[in-house]
């Protein structure tokens, strides 16, 4: 007598994870910051408008694990930027960290599309000083701020498998940061009206392990 076939499914994907590094360009609102820097430039004898132009470039890394097609992980980035007026120089430095939650779709074997939400925030500082010296300027101002909020977005990754179960991929992400709390300012005198809300685009390289597919017996 023939017994019915038994179907055994290992339902949870095992050993699925990825990590990598990339560069992010952010496009916040610089109108209020430029107005404040121009005012400081005029106060110290300058005659030109000061313009900080996007994007702000951030460099960093990320990592995540997968349960089925759900992804959860994190990323950290840091960036610096400098702008000159005819009387002052302004440096920008910042760090940001996010919890990344998403869901992967795989329309093709070598391609995935992943809607995601980053939850986290950024801490940054602006150091404005007269051009003749960074360490001992005749004129200086400092502004330190932070902000928290979500950044929903979409990621696309092209994958090249180079060892069974392992891959290297090229990815691109586009998101929109929405401040939920802040910006809050410290160590300041009349801080700039700097609005961190805006688009951000990231491109980079990723290394990972594919999920083990359910076994059928």
CORQUI-V172079 format. One record per residue. N is the residue number from 1. RES is the residue in one small letter. PHI is phi in degrees with one decimal (NA if undefined). OMEGA is omega as a letter, one per 40 degrees, with the letter a starting at -180 (* if undefined). D_CENTER is the distance of its C-alpha to the mean C-alpha in Angstrom with 2 decimals. Layout:
N	RES	PHI	OMEGA	D_CENTER
N	RES	PHI	OMEGA	D_CENTER
//
This chain:
1	x	NA	a	62.34
2	x	-84.3	a	58.83
3	x	-85.0	i	56.06
4	x	-65.2	i	53.05
5	x	-66.1	i	49.96
6	x	-105.0	i	47.36
7	x	-104.5	i	43.71
8	x	-111.7	a	41.37
9	x	-113.8	i	37.61
10	x	-84.5	a	35.10
11	x	-79.0	a	32.75
12	x	-105.4	i	29.70
13	x	-68.2	a	27.59
14	x	-111.1	i	27.71
15	x	56.3	i	25.65
16	x	-102.8	a	22.69
17	x	-159.5	i	19.41
18	x	-155.6	i	16.79
19	x	-163.5	a	14.30
20	x	179.8	a	12.93
21	x	-145.9	a	10.76
22	x	-167.5	i	9.08
23	x	-123.5	a	8.10
24	x	-116.3	i	5.65
25	x	-107.5	i	7.98
26	x	-109.7	a	7.84
27	x	-127.2	i	11.33
28	x	-77.3	i	12.41
29	x	-82.6	a	16.15
30	x	-103.5	a	17.83
31	x	-59.5	a	21.40
32	x	-67.1	i	22.17
33	x	-64.2	i	20.66
34	x	-61.8	i	22.67
35	x	-64.1	a	25.74
36	x	-69.3	i	25.62
37	x	-65.5	i	25.16
38	x	-63.5	i	28.00
39	x	-61.2	i	30.14
40	x	-65.6	i	29.69
41	x	-63.3	i	30.52
42	x	-65.5	i	33.67
43	x	-59.9	a	34.58
44	x	-99.9	i	34.73
45	x	96.6	a	36.88
46	x	-80.0	a	34.50
47	x	-134.3	a	35.26
48	x	-117.3	i	32.10
49	x	-72.0	i	29.12
50	x	-103.9	a	25.78
51	x	-127.7	i	22.90
52	x	-89.1	a	19.20
53	x	-113.8	i	17.92
54	x	-72.5	e	14.51
55	x	-89.0	i	12.25
56	x	-84.3	a	10.65
57	x	-96.6	i	9.44
58	x	-122.3	i	7.01
59	x	-122.7	a	8.20
60	x	-177.1	a	7.91
61	x	-136.8	a	9.15
62	x	-151.0	i	9.51
63	x	-157.8	a	12.78
64	x	-159.5	i	14.62
65	x	-115.7	a	18.21
66	x	-128.8	i	20.12
67	x	-122.5	a	23.13
68	x	63.8	i	24.69
69	x	-103.3	i	22.05
70	x	-80.3	i	19.95
71	x	-122.1	i	16.79
72	x	-146.4	a	15.37
73	x	-169.6	a	13.12
74	x	-156.3	i	10.18
75	x	-148.6	i	7.32
76	x	-132.3	a	7.05
77	x	-139.3	i	5.95
78	x	-144.6	a	8.61
79	x	-151.0	i	10.01
80	x	-136.8	i	13.54
81	x	-156.3	i	15.55
82	x	-134.6	i	19.28
83	x	-138.7	a	21.55
84	x	-114.8	i	25.37
85	x	-104.0	i	28.07
86	x	-81.9	i	31.73
87	x	-125.9	a	32.20
88	x	-129.0	i	28.87
89	x	-127.2	i	25.68
90	x	-126.5	i	22.36
91	x	-107.7	i	19.59
92	x	-120.9	i	16.07
93	x	-143.2	a	14.11
94	x	-154.2	i	11.26
95	x	-132.6	i	9.38
96	x	-146.7	i	7.00
97	x	-140.7	a	7.58
98	x	-142.3	i	7.69
99	x	-88.2	a	10.62
100	x	-112.5	i	10.31
101	x	-124.2	a	13.65
102	x	-156.9	i	14.98
103	x	-139.2	a	18.16
104	x	-94.5	i	19.01
105	x	-111.4	a	21.64
106	x	-127.9	a	23.41
107	x	-66.8	i	25.53
108	x	-132.8	a	26.49
109	x	-61.9	a	26.95
110	x	-105.9	a	24.46
111	x	-134.8	i	21.84
112	x	-129.8	i	19.65
113	x	-123.5	a	17.94
114	x	-135.7	i	15.74
115	x	-66.7	a	15.07
116	x	-149.4	i	12.55
117	x	-134.1	i	11.45
118	x	-91.1	i	8.60
119	x	-124.0	a	10.57
120	x	172.7	a	9.84
121	x	-169.4	a	9.53
122	x	-135.4	i	9.38
123	x	-125.2	a	12.44
124	x	-146.3	i	13.48
125	x	-140.5	i	16.86
126	x	-116.0	i	18.90
127	x	-115.8	a	22.03
128	x	-113.0	a	24.64
129	x	-151.0	i	27.86
130	x	-66.3	a	30.88
131	x	-71.9	a	30.59
132	x	-74.2	a	33.35
133	x	-156.4	i	31.59
134	x	-87.6	a	28.25
135	x	-84.5	a	29.86
136	x	-134.0	a	32.97
137	x	-77.2	i	32.44
138	x	-75.4	a	35.16
139	x	-143.1	i	32.66
140	x	-155.9	i	29.27
141	x	-142.0	i	27.02
142	x	-128.9	i	24.00
143	x	-135.2	i	21.44
144	x	-126.2	a	19.05
145	x	-141.0	i	17.02
146	x	-147.2	a	14.69
147	x	-152.1	i	13.48
148	x	-126.6	i	12.88
149	x	169.3	i	12.28
150	x	-92.2	i	11.25
151	x	-138.8	i	9.05
152	x	-73.1	a	11.40
153	x	-169.9	a	11.09
154	x	-136.9	i	12.77
155	x	-119.7	i	12.40
156	x	-126.4	i	15.28
157	x	-133.5	i	16.32
158	x	-99.6	a	19.57
159	x	-115.0	i	21.24
160	x	-121.5	a	24.00
161	x	-82.1	a	26.02
162	x	-116.6	i	27.61
163	x	-136.6	a	29.24
164	x	-53.2	i	30.43
165	x	88.2	a	27.72
166	x	-120.8	a	25.04
167	x	-152.2	i	22.82
168	x	-122.4	a	20.40
169	x	-138.6	i	18.18
170	x	-110.6	a	16.16
171	x	-130.0	i	13.33
172	x	-139.0	a	11.57
173	x	-127.1	i	9.24
174	x	-133.5	a	9.61
175	x	-139.0	a	8.79
176	x	-136.8	a	10.16
177	x	-80.5	a	9.34
178	x	-120.9	i	12.82
179	x	-61.2	i	13.91
180	x	-102.7	i	16.38
181	x	-144.6	a	17.51
182	x	104.1	e	17.58
183	x	-75.5	i	16.99
184	x	-105.0	a	19.51
185	x	-118.3	i	20.92
186	x	-133.3	i	22.81
187	x	50.6	a	25.05
188	x	-143.4	i	25.56
189	x	-131.4	a	28.33
190	x	51.3	a	27.62
191	x	-64.8	i	23.81
192	x	-69.2	i	22.36
193	x	-83.6	a	21.60
194	x	-92.2	a	17.89
195	x	-110.4	a	16.10
196	x	-75.7	i	12.31
197	x	-58.3	i	12.73
198	x	158.1	a	11.69
199	x	-76.1	i	10.21
200	x	-142.0	a	7.01
201	x	-128.5	a	7.82
202	x	-125.8	i	6.89
203	x	-131.9	a	10.10
204	x	-178.2	a	11.45
205	x	-117.8	a	14.25
206	x	-133.4	i	14.91
207	x	-122.4	a	18.07
208	x	-158.5	i	19.59
209	x	-120.0	i	22.78
210	x	-72.9	i	24.05
211	x	-66.2	i	25.60
212	x	-74.1	a	29.34
213	x	-70.6	i	31.12
214	x	-55.9	a	33.74
215	x	-92.9	i	37.15
216	x	-110.1	i	40.20
217	x	-121.6	*	43.62
//
